[in-house]
Structure formats: C-alpha cells, structure tokens
Amino acid sequence: MIDIIPLGGVAPQAVEDLLDDAFGRDRHMRTAYRLRAGVDAIENLSFAALENGVLVGSIQSWPVQLADGERRNFPLILVGPIAVRPDRQRDGIGRMLTAAMLAVADAQGSDPLVLIGDPEYYDRFFGFSAELTGQWDVPGPVERRRLLARVRNDQPLPLKAALGPRIASALVHDKD
C-alpha cells in the first residue's frame, strides 16, 4: 500500500538520496535546477510516496515565472522533479504523486503549471502540452517538445517570454 503524504513529513536527506538514485548525482546540472535556483519548493504542492514507511517516490513544485518583452511577469509553478525509486518505476507511483499534486493545485485554482517531461505521457494523463511553450526562452538546454504547460482557459500567458525563478519582490502580475 502506497501512502501519499506532504513531503515535509520526510527527512530531507532521504529525498536527496532518492533524487540521486532516480536521476544521478549530476542532476544539479540540468536546466530544471536553473529554473528553481534560489527559491524554496511549494510545500502544499510537494508530496512523498511511502510504502511501509519507506520513501519510494516524491514530487516537488516550485515558484517560477515568465517575463515578457513588456516587463510583465506571469507566475507559474514548475512541477518536478517527479522521482521514483529505480526498482519501483513503472508501478504507477509517479502517476499517483502527480495526480495528488494536481488535485490540490486544481482545488486551489493554482497558477499555470509547467514541467519538462515526456509529452505523450503528460498530455495523455494530465493535460500538459507544448502548445504555448515553443518560443519560451529557458536558462539552459531543453528539448522543445518536452517543455510542457498546463493552463486553465482563464490564465493568459505570453507566447514569447523568458522562463526563470520567481523573485517575489519583483513579481508584477498582469492578468489583462
């Protein structure tokens, strides 16, 4: 039986060990780490999967933003990493974690979500697509088809903008 709990209920070193096992010790070189540099994970959108009290998966969410050419910033939430212990991958744990996070995000009417991942999987199961992201600048290499967003109809986003960490003091959100 898998229990999904807030990530804060797990020792931080256990999460780091899981991330190393799932993605390798060089994972900090990835573009996603540049996107979340200097910000803390969003606690209520970050979860752990436990089996008999043992950490087998985790999902974290981070505040990021899009900055357009008109000096406007649009808040987003970067989803990931979604990590599952290598010997438990393909057991549906990542899907359970993503569904738990999306349930909370949707209930709260969250900012648009963005992630770097397999478009066939994340579109099919969770409604993420690369439709809006093709001209977004990112601080590092990324396969364009893997930069995905999930946006509600009432959340306008620019088609051309730069994606980066959200700096709370500099955030100016324009919904018009």
ZIJO-V643891 format. One line per field, one symbol per residue. psi: psi as a letter, one per 40 degrees, with the letter a starting at -180 (. if undefined). A space follows every 50 residues. Layout:
BEGIN
psi = ???
END
This chain:
BEGIN
psi = hhhhihdeeihdddddddddddeieedeeidddddeheiiihdefhiihi hfehheiihiiihiihhieefihhiihhhiihhhhdeeieeedddddddd dddddddefiiiiiihahdddddddefiiedeedehiifiiihdeehiih hideghiidhihhaihhddehhhhe.
END
